[in-house]
Amino acid sequence: MTGDTTSIQQRIDNMLKKLLSVTALVALTTPAFASGQATWEETMAAAKEEGEVYWFVWYFEDRFRVFAEQFTEETGIVVNIPEGDHIANIDKMRAEAGRETGDIDVLAYGYDQLPNINMELFAPLTMLPEDAGRVSTVAGVDGGDVAVAWWGNQTGIAYDPAKIAEDDLPQTPADFAAFWTANPGQMGFNYENGGSGPSFFLNILRNLSEANFNDGASSPEKLAMLDAGITFFNEHAENYEITTSNSDSLTRLSEGEFTMVPAWEDHMAGLQVNGEIRDELRFYIPEMGMFGGGNAVSIPANAPNPAAASVFIDWLTSPEIQTQFNSQFGTAPMHANADDSAALVSNAMRDRSRPWAAKPFRDTVEERFIEDVIFER
């Protein structure tokens, strides 16, 4: 008899859970919520009914699972972070667009990917509380009302201050050539497995060419405008090294093999926080400019937990959390009121940041660099 009673109680509990789920779903599909007219209190209540959010992000998954525990402590909403790949996550969202309900609540992706995504696949973020400090435009890409920035990144040059003084840091292509000549083998950069090396050689090519890197159109005539830059790298090939990845570059810098290497600001800061490379290494953006940008978050239109997704994005982009990202991960804060005192470069130096070269021109330039420089070494 006790077993029967327990079974009946379990059925009642399951029925109640289903009823609550249906009630929440009905509330979240009303015109008021869809148009952003629901109050934030109503959104918070619906989010707690949903109880969880699925955040698809393609890096630092283990670290973000720990980081997001504070969100759960504050709201009671569990953050689920599956293992994923950047482009694979985007493709998954596209593939699920025809389903009534997908698997993704919050999609993280590079801002440079937004022009390649149909923005109608995302829900408007008009349900978020107004916050003038949030950032929705990064590196010239406007997120409109469907994307906000949560992670700022910047490429530049990591260096060992024990080997080179700040006043002697190379700032132009000519400066780098002079450094290579005077210090053969003391600088390395990658051309694949990470974007810091490509940012370096693309900006050298940009500075030595009249080609418009902000225009994605490519042609044989436009690629021919890079001849001077290709010659520049070939003439100095004996004096610089090629590394295998972003991490390889920084590891070899930390171990004393190099004086300087291209790097990502956030990647370098994260390795320093974890004790994986030396704390005394420094970072700067040369005057010639290097690429910077950031990552966005959006809510797919068919998200299973849209209210919880909204609350999570509001938390993720808050000045308090953006300050924590700066101090713990080395990111450039994506909120005007965040504290960026832990950043590796000053705000004044950030005017040297350049938007990434537009595709498909960027792809064809990288292909030519590999064929005419790397394969010729």
C-alpha positions as CSV (number, residue, x, y, z in Angstrom):
1,M,0.0,0.0,0.0
2,T,2.9,2.4,0.8
3,G,4.4,1.7,-2.6
4,D,1.1,2.6,-4.3
5,T,0.8,5.8,-2.3
6,T,4.3,6.8,-3.3
7,S,3.6,6.1,-6.9
8,I,0.4,8.2,-6.8
9,Q,2.3,11.1,-5.1
10,Q,5.1,10.9,-7.8
11,R,2.4,11.1,-10.5
12,I,0.8,14.1,-8.8
13,D,4.3,15.8,-8.5
14,N,5.0,15.1,-12.2
15,M,1.6,16.5,-13.2
16,L,2.3,19.6,-11.2
17,K,5.7,20.1,-12.8
18,K,4.2,19.7,-16.3
19,L,1.5,22.2,-15.4
20,L,4.0,24.7,-14.1
21,S,6.1,24.3,-17.3
22,V,3.0,24.8,-19.5
23,T,2.0,27.9,-17.5
24,A,5.4,29.4,-17.8
25,L,5.5,28.7,-21.5
26,V,2.1,30.3,-22.1
27,A,3.3,33.4,-20.1
28,L,6.4,33.7,-22.1
29,T,4.7,33.4,-25.5
30,T,2.2,36.2,-24.8
31,P,2.5,39.3,-27.0
32,A,3.6,41.4,-24.0
33,F,6.7,39.2,-23.4
34,A,7.5,38.8,-27.0
35,S,7.3,42.6,-27.6
36,G,9.3,43.3,-24.5
37,Q,6.4,44.8,-22.7
38,A,6.4,42.4,-19.7
39,T,7.8,44.0,-16.6
40,W,11.2,42.9,-15.4
41,E,9.6,41.5,-12.2
42,E,7.3,39.3,-14.4
43,T,10.4,38.2,-16.4
44,M,12.3,37.4,-13.2
45,A,9.4,35.3,-11.9
46,A,9.1,33.4,-15.2
47,A,12.8,32.8,-15.2
48,K,12.7,31.3,-11.8
49,E,9.9,29.0,-13.0
50,E,12.0,27.9,-15.9
51,G,14.9,27.2,-13.4
52,E,17.7,26.8,-15.9
53,V,19.4,28.3,-18.9
54,Y,21.5,26.6,-21.6
55,W,24.5,28.8,-22.5
56,F,26.4,27.7,-25.6
57,V,29.9,29.2,-25.5
58,W,32.9,27.6,-27.3
59,Y,35.9,28.3,-24.9
60,F,36.7,28.2,-21.2
61,E,33.7,26.0,-20.6
62,D,35.1,24.5,-17.3
63,R,36.0,27.9,-16.0
64,F,32.7,29.5,-16.9
65,R,30.8,26.7,-15.2
66,V,32.5,27.6,-12.0
67,F,32.1,31.4,-12.7
68,A,28.4,31.0,-13.3
69,E,27.8,29.4,-9.9
70,Q,27.4,32.9,-8.4
71,F,24.5,33.5,-10.8
72,T,22.8,30.4,-9.6
73,E,23.4,31.5,-6.0
74,E,21.8,34.8,-6.7
75,T,18.8,33.7,-8.7
76,G,18.4,30.0,-8.2
77,I,18.7,29.5,-12.0
78,V,21.1,26.7,-13.0
79,V,23.5,27.5,-15.9
80,N,24.2,24.6,-18.2
81,I,27.2,24.9,-20.5
82,P,27.7,22.1,-23.0
83,E,31.0,21.5,-24.7
84,G,31.0,23.1,-28.1
85,D,32.8,24.6,-31.1
86,H,32.4,28.2,-32.2
87,I,31.0,27.6,-35.8
88,A,29.4,24.3,-34.8
89,N,27.3,26.1,-32.2
90,I,26.2,28.7,-34.8
91,D,25.4,26.0,-37.3
92,K,23.4,24.1,-34.6
93,M,21.2,27.2,-34.0
94,R,20.6,27.5,-37.8
95,A,19.7,23.9,-38.1
96,E,17.2,24.1,-35.2
97,A,15.6,27.3,-36.5
98,G,12.7,25.3,-38.0
99,R,11.9,23.6,-34.7
100,E,9.3,25.1,-32.4
101,T,11.8,24.8,-29.5
102,G,15.5,24.5,-29.9
103,D,18.2,23.6,-27.4
104,I,20.0,26.9,-27.1
105,D,19.0,29.7,-24.7
106,V,22.0,31.9,-25.0
107,L,24.4,31.8,-27.9
108,A,27.9,33.3,-27.6
109,Y,29.8,34.1,-30.8
110,G,32.4,36.4,-32.2
111,Y,31.0,39.8,-33.3
112,D,32.6,39.3,-36.7
113,Q,30.2,36.4,-37.2
114,L,27.1,38.5,-36.8
115,P,27.0,39.8,-40.5
116,N,26.9,36.2,-41.6
117,I,23.9,35.3,-39.4
118,N,20.3,35.9,-40.2
119,M,19.4,38.3,-37.4
120,E,15.8,37.2,-37.6
121,L,16.8,33.9,-36.0
122,F,17.3,35.9,-32.7
123,A,14.7,37.3,-30.3
124,P,14.9,41.1,-29.7
125,L,16.5,41.9,-26.4
126,T,14.0,44.6,-25.7
127,M,12.8,42.8,-22.6
128,L,16.1,43.7,-20.8
129,P,16.1,46.6,-18.4
130,E,17.4,49.8,-20.0
131,D,21.1,50.3,-19.4
132,A,23.0,53.0,-21.3
133,G,26.3,51.4,-20.3
134,R,25.8,48.3,-22.3
135,V,27.8,47.9,-25.5
136,S,26.0,46.7,-28.7
137,T,28.5,47.8,-31.4
138,V,31.9,46.3,-31.5
139,A,34.6,46.8,-34.2
140,G,32.1,48.5,-36.5
141,V,29.5,45.7,-36.2
142,D,26.1,46.9,-34.9
143,G,24.3,44.3,-32.9
144,G,21.0,46.2,-33.3
145,D,18.4,45.0,-30.8
146,V,19.4,41.3,-30.9
147,A,23.1,41.2,-29.7
148,V,25.0,42.7,-26.9
149,A,28.7,42.5,-26.1
150,W,29.9,40.5,-23.1
151,W,33.6,39.9,-23.8
152,G,36.1,42.3,-25.2
153,N,39.3,41.1,-26.7
154,Q,42.4,42.8,-28.3
155,T,45.5,41.6,-30.1
156,G,48.8,43.2,-29.5
157,I,52.4,42.4,-28.7
158,A,53.5,40.6,-25.5
159,Y,57.0,41.4,-24.5
160,D,59.6,40.7,-21.8
161,P,60.5,44.1,-20.1
162,A,63.8,42.6,-18.9
163,K,64.9,42.4,-22.5
164,I,63.5,45.5,-24.1
165,A,62.6,49.0,-22.7
166,E,59.2,50.4,-23.2
167,D,60.6,53.3,-25.2
168,D,62.3,50.9,-27.6
169,L,59.2,48.9,-28.5
170,P,58.6,48.7,-32.2
171,Q,55.6,50.7,-33.4
172,T,55.7,50.5,-37.2
173,P,56.6,47.9,-39.9
174,A,60.0,49.7,-40.3
175,D,60.5,49.4,-36.5
176,F,59.8,45.7,-36.5
177,A,62.2,45.2,-39.4
178,A,64.9,47.1,-37.5
179,F,64.3,45.0,-34.4
180,W,64.4,41.7,-36.4
181,T,67.7,42.8,-37.9
182,A,69.3,43.8,-34.6
183,N,67.8,40.8,-32.7
184,P,67.5,37.8,-35.0
185,G,65.3,35.0,-33.7
186,Q,64.0,37.1,-30.8
187,M,60.4,37.4,-32.2
188,G,58.0,34.7,-33.3
189,F,54.5,34.6,-34.5
190,N,51.9,32.0,-35.6
191,Y,50.0,32.1,-38.9
192,E,47.4,29.5,-37.9
193,N,45.8,28.0,-34.7
194,G,44.9,31.4,-33.3
195,G,44.4,34.9,-34.5
196,S,47.2,36.9,-32.8
197,G,49.8,36.1,-35.4
198,P,47.4,36.7,-38.3
199,S,46.5,40.0,-36.7
200,F,50.2,40.9,-36.7
201,F,51.0,40.0,-40.3
202,L,47.7,41.3,-41.7
203,N,48.3,44.7,-40.1
204,I,51.9,44.8,-41.5
205,L,50.4,44.1,-44.9
206,R,47.7,46.7,-44.3
207,N,50.2,49.4,-43.4
208,L,52.4,48.6,-46.5
209,S,49.5,48.6,-48.9
210,E,46.8,50.8,-50.4
211,A,44.3,48.0,-50.3
212,N,41.1,48.6,-48.3
213,F,41.0,45.9,-45.7
214,N,37.6,47.0,-44.5
215,D,36.1,46.1,-47.9
216,G,35.5,42.3,-48.1
217,A,35.7,42.3,-51.9
218,S,38.7,40.4,-53.3
219,S,40.3,40.3,-56.7
220,P,43.7,39.5,-58.3
221,E,44.3,43.2,-58.7
222,K,43.6,43.9,-55.0
223,L,45.8,41.0,-53.9
224,A,48.6,42.4,-56.1
225,M,48.5,45.5,-54.0
226,L,50.1,43.4,-51.2
227,D,53.3,42.8,-53.1
228,A,55.4,45.2,-51.0
229,G,54.3,43.6,-47.8
230,I,55.0,40.1,-49.1
231,T,58.5,41.2,-50.1
232,F,58.9,42.8,-46.7
233,F,58.4,39.4,-44.9
234,N,60.5,37.5,-47.4
235,E,63.4,39.8,-47.1
236,H,63.5,39.4,-43.3
237,A,62.5,35.7,-43.2
238,E,65.8,34.7,-41.6
239,N,65.3,37.0,-38.6
240,Y,61.9,36.0,-37.3
241,E,60.5,32.7,-36.2
242,I,57.2,30.9,-36.9
243,T,55.3,29.4,-33.9
244,T,52.6,26.8,-34.0
245,S,49.9,28.7,-32.0
246,N,49.0,31.5,-29.7
247,S,49.9,29.4,-26.7
248,D,53.2,28.2,-28.2
249,S,54.2,31.9,-28.8
250,L,53.5,32.9,-25.2
251,T,55.0,29.8,-23.6
252,R,58.3,30.4,-25.5
253,L,58.2,34.0,-24.6
254,S,57.8,33.1,-20.9
255,E,60.6,30.6,-21.1
256,G,63.0,33.2,-22.4
257,E,63.4,32.1,-26.0
258,F,61.8,35.3,-27.4
259,T,61.7,39.0,-26.5
260,M,58.3,39.6,-28.0
261,V,55.4,37.7,-29.7
262,P,51.9,38.7,-30.9
263,A,49.2,37.7,-28.3
264,W,45.6,38.2,-27.3
265,E,45.2,40.4,-24.3
266,D,42.6,38.2,-22.6
267,H,44.5,35.0,-23.4
268,M,47.7,36.3,-21.9
269,A,46.0,37.7,-18.8
270,G,44.3,34.4,-18.2
271,L,47.5,32.5,-18.4
272,Q,49.2,34.9,-16.0
273,V,46.3,34.6,-13.5
274,N,46.7,30.8,-13.6
275,G,50.4,31.0,-13.2
276,E,51.1,29.4,-16.6
277,I,53.3,32.2,-17.8
278,R,55.4,34.8,-16.0
279,D,53.6,37.7,-14.3
280,E,56.3,40.3,-15.3
281,L,55.5,39.9,-19.1
282,R,53.9,43.0,-20.5
283,F,51.5,43.8,-23.4
284,Y,51.1,46.8,-25.8
285,I,49.3,47.8,-29.0
286,P,51.7,49.2,-31.5
287,E,51.0,52.5,-33.2
288,M,50.5,50.8,-36.6
289,G,47.4,49.2,-35.1
290,M,46.3,45.6,-34.4
291,F,42.9,44.0,-34.6
292,G,40.4,44.0,-31.7
293,G,36.8,43.1,-31.2
294,G,34.7,41.1,-28.9
295,N,32.1,38.5,-28.5
296,A,28.3,38.8,-28.4
297,V,25.4,37.0,-26.8
298,S,22.0,36.6,-28.3
299,I,18.8,34.6,-27.6
300,P,17.6,32.3,-30.4
301,A,13.9,33.0,-31.2
302,N,13.0,29.5,-30.3
303,A,15.0,29.4,-27.0
304,P,13.5,26.8,-24.5
305,N,14.0,29.2,-21.5
306,P,13.7,32.8,-22.9
307,A,13.0,34.5,-19.5
308,A,16.0,32.8,-17.8
309,A,18.1,33.7,-20.9
310,S,17.1,37.3,-20.5
311,V,18.0,37.4,-16.8
312,F,21.3,35.7,-17.5
313,I,22.3,38.2,-20.2
314,D,21.4,41.1,-17.9
315,W,23.7,39.6,-15.3
316,L,26.5,38.7,-17.8
317,T,26.6,42.3,-19.1
318,S,26.3,44.1,-15.8
319,P,29.1,46.4,-14.7
320,E,29.9,44.2,-11.7
321,I,30.3,41.0,-13.8
322,Q,32.2,42.9,-16.5
323,T,34.6,44.1,-13.8
324,Q,35.1,40.5,-12.7
325,F,35.8,39.4,-16.3
326,N,38.5,42.1,-16.5
327,S,40.2,41.1,-13.3
328,Q,39.8,37.3,-13.7
329,F,40.1,36.8,-17.5
330,G,41.8,40.0,-18.7
331,T,39.0,41.0,-21.0
332,A,38.3,44.6,-22.1
333,P,35.1,45.5,-20.1
334,M,32.0,45.7,-22.2
335,H,30.1,48.1,-19.9
336,A,30.8,51.8,-19.5
337,N,30.7,51.7,-15.7
338,A,32.9,48.6,-15.2
339,D,36.3,48.9,-13.6
340,D,39.1,48.2,-16.1
341,S,42.0,48.8,-13.8
342,A,43.2,45.2,-14.1
343,A,43.5,45.5,-17.9
344,L,46.9,44.9,-19.6
345,V,46.7,48.2,-21.6
346,S,45.3,51.6,-20.8
347,N,42.1,53.0,-22.3
348,A,44.3,55.6,-24.1
349,M,46.1,52.9,-26.0
350,R,42.9,51.3,-27.2
351,D,42.5,54.0,-29.9
352,R,45.1,51.9,-31.8
353,S,42.6,49.0,-32.0
354,R,41.4,48.3,-35.6
355,P,38.4,46.3,-36.8
356,W,39.2,42.9,-38.3
357,A,39.8,42.7,-42.0
358,A,36.6,42.0,-43.8
359,K,35.9,38.6,-45.4
360,P,36.3,37.1,-48.0
361,F,39.3,39.4,-48.6
362,R,40.9,38.5,-45.3
363,D,40.8,34.8,-46.2
364,T,42.4,35.4,-49.6
365,V,45.1,37.5,-48.0
366,E,45.9,34.8,-45.4
367,E,46.0,32.2,-48.2
368,R,48.5,34.4,-50.2
369,F,50.6,34.9,-47.1
370,I,50.9,31.2,-46.5
371,E,51.6,30.4,-50.1
372,D,54.1,33.2,-50.8
373,V,55.7,33.7,-47.4
374,I,55.4,30.6,-45.2
375,F,55.9,28.0,-48.0
376,E,58.9,30.0,-49.3
377,R,60.8,29.9,-46.0
